[in-house]
Structure formats: structure tokens, C-alpha cells
Amino acid sequence: MEPDETPQWPRPYSAPRPYTAPRRTGLKHSSLAAIAFLLFIITLVLAGAYFSRELDVFPQGSSSYTPVPRPGLLPFGQRHEPPPGQEEADAPLGRPALESWISDSYEFLAVKADGSPLTYSPCRPIHYVVNQEQAPPGVEAILEEAIRRTSRASGLQFIFDGTTQELPSDERPGYQPGSYGDRWAPVLIAWANPQLVPRLSGQTVGLGGSSAISLSNGFKAYVTGTVSLDAPQFEDVLAERGGRQVATAVIMHELGHLLGLDHVNDPGQLMYDEASNVRDFEDGDLAGLAILGTGPCSKLY
């Protein structure tokens, strides 16, 4: 069980430059109108540059920059990200199960400059879809139970948007309007195999991670992610005595990665980096999830 790569979409800042029209005398009214119109167009362009946000993936530590116009300057179908603030409420939608953190046995996958972890907004739901083409029989209820426990521990709300044929990919776009509409793509939970997802080879039974967006003012947040589960290994797990409990714990472990938890060296935690007898979130897991569930809200993305 490993955390998936955490691509981020940075938004380089491009400050506007002031425009000063040259002084002229004796211009006709039509010329003044043309200059005024030109100034208006330039102002729009500069405002777009100032407020623009950029989406970019950082696959396996590499980086590249692709400028993306600010939503609103281009019509739907030509944008590269959704309008900001969709479904963002004025207050968190839920509260973590653990309100007093009594353990520090947790680690975060990514932290910001101030040391706080990267999080999903608690003021909007986390939508998810499931590719179940390779799913073992009977795992729907196991997945639902794992999501219910993770939601309760973190306070973050999950909404099931149905099934999908989308396949997991290291280059998965965070915005897919043709498939999911004018919004961030929902989290993809996919039943797969090592042929489809090579990182599931060996003893790795699942992968989980999220993608983040960065604003020009330094704000960062997760917007979507992927959980890949090795269907053949889950079939073997479910065939064993107590297999349902083990399978549920494995999915919860990957959902912990999805929300931002990293592995820990404490074998008493579900986020321990090796197989163990832990079947539920323990005190350190709960403390970390409580922190991840109380991140900042924002209508800016």
C-alpha cells in the first residue's frame, strides 16, 4: 500500500504593467473612441494576466508550466479549469470525529510554507466515481463502509456520482468537462490490476493520492485524486477468513492517502507502511484526519 504521486498545478504570478497612452493633440472624436476601446481591451488582458490561474501536473518530481486563461474570459468548452467557488459553503459541511488530538503519530504527504498540511476544502463535498469493471463480487458494500468511516473520522463529506469507464493514469487531468461537466473531475476509485497500473505489482494492493491547485497568492488545496485497488489481490484477501475486515482496512488506508496522510513508523496505526493486524483508524490516524478535515475553506478555486 503506497501513496500515489501528488501532482500539483502551480499558478505562476504575472503582475500587470501599467499602460500610459501617449499624449496627442488635435485628435478627432473617432480616434479618441478607438484609443478608449484599445485601452479597454488592454485592461481586460492585463486583468486576465493578473488573476489567471494555471493548471499543471508535476509527474514524478518534474515540472512544466502551461498558462491557462482565467475562467470567464473564455466560454465553457474552451477553459482549462472550472469557475471558482462551486459548491463552496460558508461553513464546513461536517466535523471530525476526534475533536481533541491526543496523538502525534501521523504524517502528512504535503505541507505548505507555513507548515500546515495541504487539504481538501471542508466547505465543499468530495465527489467520487467508481470504475468497477474489474471489481470482485460484493466489494460495493466494503467500499461504502470504508468511505463512511473515513468521512466520519475527517468530517469531510463524500458524494457518489456513479460509475465510470475512466482508467487510472499518472497524467489524469483535473478538469474533464467532456466527461464530468464544468467542475473539477471527481475522485476516481478504480479496480485495476498490475497490467493496467504497474505500480500495483508485487505486494502493493492499493495506491491513493490527490492533485492540488495553487493560486498566485500562495493558497493551495486538493481538488481531486485517484485510488487504484488491485482486484486480483482483493479476491485473494476476500477468500480468507476475516477478509472483509482486511479489505475494508486496506481501502481506508488508501483513502487516508487520498486525504493527505502519509505512512508512519508506528505499527499500531492503520497508516503503518506494512501489513498489520490494525483494522480501523487508531488515535494517530484519527488525529491526522481531524487536522486534514479542518483545513481552510475558499471560494477562490
C-alpha positions as a printed NumPy array, in Angstrom:
array([[  0.   ,   0.   ,   0.   ],
       [  1.65 ,   3.178,  -1.161],
       [  0.728,   6.818,  -1.513],
       [  0.209,   7.756,  -5.096],
       [  2.126,  10.62 ,  -6.664],
       [  0.701,  14.014,  -5.694],
       [  0.747,  16.2  ,  -8.807],
       [  0.27 ,  19.888,  -8.255],
       [ -0.954,  22.595, -10.565],
       [  1.033,  25.764,  -9.819],
       [ -0.101,  29.194, -10.822],
       [  2.845,  31.482, -11.577],
       [  2.112,  35.11 , -10.799],
       [  2.16 ,  37.602, -13.626],
       [  1.816,  41.189, -12.464],
       [  0.099,  43.681, -14.771],
       [  2.088,  46.533, -16.251],
       [  0.521,  49.988, -16.254],
       [ -0.395,  51.396, -19.606],
       [  0.097,  55.078, -20.358],
       [ -1.354,  56.371, -23.572],
       [  0.847,  58.829, -25.488],
       [ -0.283,  62.441, -25.316],
       [ -1.663,  63.774, -28.546],
       [ -3.451,  66.911, -29.665],
       [ -5.974,  67.556, -32.382],
       [ -7.366,  64.026, -32.462],
       [-10.759,  63.508, -33.984],
       [-13.603,  62.079, -31.935],
       [-13.378,  58.766, -33.797],
       [ -9.674,  58.468, -32.938],
       [-10.36 ,  59.106, -29.255],
       [-13.033,  56.441, -29.289],
       [-10.63 ,  53.986, -30.908],
       [ -7.967,  54.71 , -28.273],
       [-10.525,  54.303, -25.472],
       [-11.612,  50.989, -26.913],
       [ -7.977,  49.85 , -27.203],
       [ -7.355,  50.81 , -23.571],
       [-10.396,  48.821, -22.529],
       [ -9.143,  45.715, -24.351],
       [ -5.654,  46.058, -22.866],
       [ -7.135,  46.446, -19.386],
       [ -9.087,  43.218, -19.829],
       [ -5.971,  41.378, -20.997],
       [ -3.885,  42.663, -18.101],
       [ -6.613,  41.836, -15.619],
       [ -6.735,  38.334, -17.039],
       [ -2.982,  38.007, -16.621],
       [ -3.16 ,  39.254, -13.065],
       [ -5.972,  36.97 , -11.977],
       [ -5.085,  33.995, -14.138],
       [ -4.538,  30.625, -12.563],
       [ -2.512,  27.814, -14.054],
       [ -3.074,  24.103, -14.045],
       [ -0.054,  21.917, -14.371],
       [  0.921,  18.427, -13.403],
       [  4.219,  17.606, -11.723],
       [  4.705,  13.956, -12.706],
       [  7.324,  12.186, -10.574],
       [  9.025,  15.352,  -9.445],
       [  9.386,  17.026, -12.837],
       [  7.745,  20.343, -13.566],
       [  6.378,  22.244, -16.507],
       [  4.218,  25.31 , -16.872],
       [  1.22 ,  25.739, -19.142],
       [ -0.612,  29.068, -18.887],
       [ -4.376,  28.8  , -18.613],
       [ -6.77 ,  31.727, -19.155],
       [ -8.884,  32.933, -16.263],
       [-12.358,  31.337, -16.239],
       [-14.852,  33.801, -17.628],
       [-12.584,  35.239, -20.33 ],
       [-13.273,  32.153, -22.408],
       [-16.62 ,  30.395, -22.844],
       [-17.331,  26.94 , -21.456],
       [-15.652,  24.354, -23.659],
       [-12.508,  26.442, -24.122],
       [-11.466,  26.794, -20.477],
       [ -8.891,  24.575, -18.813],
       [-10.386,  24.744, -15.322],
       [-13.846,  25.313, -13.863],
       [-15.192,  28.577, -12.467],
       [-14.09 ,  29.031,  -8.836],
       [-16.196,  28.503,  -5.745],
       [-18.529,  25.787,  -6.975],
       [-20.416,  24.117,  -4.089],
       [-18.317,  26.053,  -1.567],
       [-20.468,  26.672,   1.52 ],
       [-19.889,  29.378,   4.111],
       [-19.006,  26.826,   6.797],
       [-17.616,  23.271,   6.968],
       [-20.104,  20.575,   5.993],
       [-19.085,  18.284,   8.865],
       [-16.89 ,  17.904,  11.921],
       [-14.153,  15.326,  12.553],
       [-14.982,  12.528,  14.963],
       [-11.972,  13.391,  17.116],
       [-12.025,  16.96 ,  18.42 ],
       [ -9.145,  16.634,  20.896],
       [ -5.957,  15.306,  19.35 ],
       [ -4.185,  13.026,  21.814],
       [ -1.597,  11.538,  19.482],
       [  1.076,  12.827,  17.14 ],
       [  1.548,   9.5  ,  15.385],
       [  0.676,  10.802,  11.933],
       [  2.448,  12.261,   8.913],
       [  1.24 ,  14.371,   6.002],
       [  2.037,  13.83 ,   2.337],
       [  2.429,  17.546,   1.605],
       [  2.733,  20.672,   3.725],
       [  2.603,  24.356,   2.819],
       [  5.146,  27.055,   3.558],
       [  3.6  ,  27.72 ,   6.974],
       [  3.9  ,  24.045,   7.938],
       [  0.171,  23.284,   7.702],
       [ -0.879,  20.317,   5.56 ],
       [ -2.4  ,  20.501,   2.121],
       [ -6.11 ,  19.662,   2.431],
       [ -9.424,  19.439,   0.663],
       [-11.851,  22.233,   1.487],
       [-14.184,  21.111,   4.291],
       [-16.801,  23.516,   2.896],
       [-17.463,  21.523,  -0.268],
       [-18.16 ,  17.806,  -0.819],
       [-15.671,  15.385,  -2.343],
       [-17.38 ,  13.834,  -5.347],
       [-16.199,  10.409,  -6.468],
       [-16.843,   7.92 ,  -9.246],
       [-16.006,   4.213,  -9.364],
       [-14.644,   2.137, -12.224],
       [-15.915,  -1.292, -11.191],
       [-15.334,  -3.213, -14.414],
       [-12.768,  -5.429, -12.65 ],
       [-14.306,  -5.248,  -9.178],
       [-14.541,  -8.529,  -7.242],
       [-18.092,  -9.56 ,  -6.33 ],
       [-19.545,  -7.904,  -3.27 ],
       [-16.999,  -5.11 ,  -2.838],
       [-19.52 ,  -2.285,  -3.28 ],
       [-20.624,  -2.535,   0.359],
       [-16.996,  -2.769,   1.531],
       [-16.081,   0.396,  -0.367],
       [-19.106,   2.227,   1.018],
       [-18.162,   1.229,   4.576],
       [-14.558,   2.386,   4.107],
       [-15.742,   5.756,   2.765],
       [-18.268,   6.112,   5.61 ],
       [-15.574,   5.562,   8.256],
       [-13.153,   7.918,   6.515],
       [-15.809,  10.598,   6.225],
       [-16.727,  10.245,   9.898],
       [-13.083,  10.435,  11.007],
       [-12.27 ,  13.511,   8.917],
       [-15.623,  15.287,   8.811],
       [-15.229,  15.605,   5.035],
       [-18.342,  14.749,   3.056],
       [-18.262,  12.315,   0.109],
       [-20.846,  12.127,  -2.698],
       [-21.071,   9.138,  -5.046],
       [-21.574,  10.278,  -8.643],
       [-21.961,   6.81 , -10.141],
       [-19.77 ,   4.532, -12.183],
       [-17.293,   5.419, -14.905],
       [-15.158,   3.776, -17.555],
       [-12.272,   6.158, -16.92 ],
       [ -8.98 ,   4.375, -16.284],
       [ -6.404,   5.488, -13.713],
       [ -3.47 ,   7.426, -15.139],
       [ -0.453,   9.305, -13.778],
       [ -1.393,  12.113, -16.189],
       [ -5.06 ,  12.296, -15.225],
       [ -6.458,  15.797, -15.953],
       [ -8.08 ,  17.526, -13.01 ],
       [-10.648,  19.149, -15.284],
       [-12.579,  16.954, -17.731],
       [-15.665,  18.901, -18.817],
       [-16.468,  16.451, -21.593],
       [-16.847,  13.637, -19.078],
       [-17.883,  15.32 , -15.831],
       [-19.167,  18.781, -16.693],
       [-17.921,  22.242, -15.802],
       [-16.363,  21.355, -12.442],
       [-13.297,  19.656, -11.027],
       [-13.228,  15.999, -12.02 ],
       [-14.483,  13.755,  -9.223],
       [-12.104,  11.475,  -7.356],
       [-11.585,   8.287,  -9.351],
       [-11.709,   4.993,  -7.442],
       [-10.707,   2.252,  -9.854],
       [-10.452,  -1.508,  -9.534],
       [ -7.434,  -2.42 , -11.623],
       [ -4.509,  -4.836, -11.957],
       [ -0.718,  -4.595, -12.358],
       [ -1.01 ,  -4.703, -16.147],
       [ -3.109,  -1.555, -16.094],
       [ -1.312,   0.087, -13.14 ],
       [  2.277,  -1.231, -12.974],
       [  2.814,   0.208,  -9.501],
       [  0.328,  -2.377,  -8.197],
       [  2.844,  -5.141,  -8.893],
       [  4.306,  -7.247,  -6.097],
       [  2.737,  -6.821,  -2.665],
       [  1.226,  -3.406,  -3.392],
       [ -2.524,  -3.848,  -3.15 ],
       [ -3.57 ,  -0.207,  -3.429],
       [ -2.482,   3.322,  -4.3  ],
       [ -4.001,   6.629,  -3.277],
       [ -3.199,  10.302,  -3.742],
       [ -4.605,  13.685,  -4.706],
       [ -3.855,  16.588,  -7.019],
       [ -3.593,  20.166,  -5.783],
       [ -4.161,  23.593,  -7.236],
       [ -2.004,  26.624,  -6.393],
       [ -3.164,  30.225,  -6.584],
       [ -0.921,  33.204,  -7.272],
       [ -1.334,  34.352,  -3.652],
       [  0.192,  31.109,  -2.365],
       [ -3.065,  29.342,  -1.477],
       [ -3.044,  25.6  ,  -2.186],
       [ -5.698,  22.912,  -1.886],
       [ -6.501,  19.43 ,  -3.123],
       [ -9.203,  19.338,  -5.795],
       [ -9.35 ,  15.705,  -6.941],
       [ -7.469,  12.426,  -6.733],
       [ -7.276,   8.735,  -7.559],
       [ -7.439,   5.484,  -5.609],
       [ -6.332,   2.361,  -7.513],
       [ -7.122,  -1.059,  -5.999],
       [ -5.638,  -4.371,  -7.16 ],
       [ -8.698,  -6.505,  -7.941],
       [ -6.876,  -9.892,  -8.136],
       [ -5.246,  -9.378,  -4.731],
       [ -8.556,  -8.284,  -3.22 ],
       [-10.137, -11.507,  -4.456],
       [ -7.45 , -13.439,  -2.566],
       [ -7.972, -11.329,   0.554],
       [-11.738, -11.812,   0.49 ],
       [-11.3  , -15.572,   0.215],
       [ -9.528, -15.657,   3.602],
       [-11.194, -15.739,   6.993],
       [-11.881, -12.18 ,   8.114],
       [-11.206, -10.968,   4.587],
       [-13.935,  -8.319,   4.6  ],
       [-12.356,  -6.555,   7.582],
       [ -8.935,  -6.682,   5.954],
       [-10.274,  -5.395,   2.628],
       [-12.105,  -2.537,   4.353],
       [ -8.946,  -1.564,   6.237],
       [ -6.896,  -1.578,   3.025],
       [ -9.33 ,   0.78 ,   1.306],
       [ -9.403,   3.046,   4.372],
       [ -5.598,   3.158,   4.276],
       [ -5.688,   4.348,   0.643],
       [ -8.423,   6.862,   1.41 ],
       [ -6.135,   8.18 ,   4.135],
       [ -3.515,   8.789,   1.44 ],
       [ -6.177,  10.419,  -0.739],
       [ -6.969,  12.951,   2.001],
       [ -3.295,  13.656,   2.66 ],
       [ -1.946,  11.167,   5.223],
       [  1.477,   9.629,   4.694],
       [  2.895,   6.409,   6.129],
       [  4.033,   6.289,   9.735],
       [  6.533,   4.094,  11.563],
       [  4.035,   3.202,  14.295],
       [  2.708,  -0.372,  13.766],
       [ -0.283,   0.495,  15.944],
       [ -1.718,   2.816,  13.278],
       [ -3.645,   1.962,  10.144],
       [ -1.274,   4.22 ,   8.162],
       [  1.697,   1.983,   9.07 ],
       [  3.626,   1.235,   5.9  ],
       [  3.424,  -2.568,   6.202],
       [  0.65 ,  -5.118,   6.605],
       [ -0.534,  -5.386,  10.213],
       [ -3.443,  -6.519,  12.35 ],
       [ -4.907,  -2.999,  12.584],
       [ -8.413,  -2.931,  11.118],
       [ -9.58 ,   0.6  ,  11.878],
       [ -8.253,   4.133,  12.245],
       [ -6.367,   4.458,  15.531],
       [ -5.529,   7.514,  17.657],
       [ -2.74 ,   8.816,  15.413],
       [ -4.733,   8.2  ,  12.233],
       [ -7.747,   9.963,  13.758],
       [ -5.653,  12.929,  14.868],
       [ -4.163,  13.364,  11.403],
       [ -7.545,  13.026,   9.692],
       [ -9.076,  15.53 ,  12.106],
       [ -6.433,  18.08 ,  11.12 ],
       [ -6.95 ,  17.347,   7.419],
       [-10.699,  17.776,   7.909],
       [-10.354,  21.252,   9.372],
       [ -8.367,  22.893,   6.591],
       [ -9.238,  26.306,   5.158],
       [-12.302,  26.95 ,   3.038],
       [-12.018,  29.106,  -0.057],
       [-14.196,  30.24 ,  -2.933],
       [-11.136,  31.233,  -4.962],
       [-10.699,  27.922,  -6.813]])
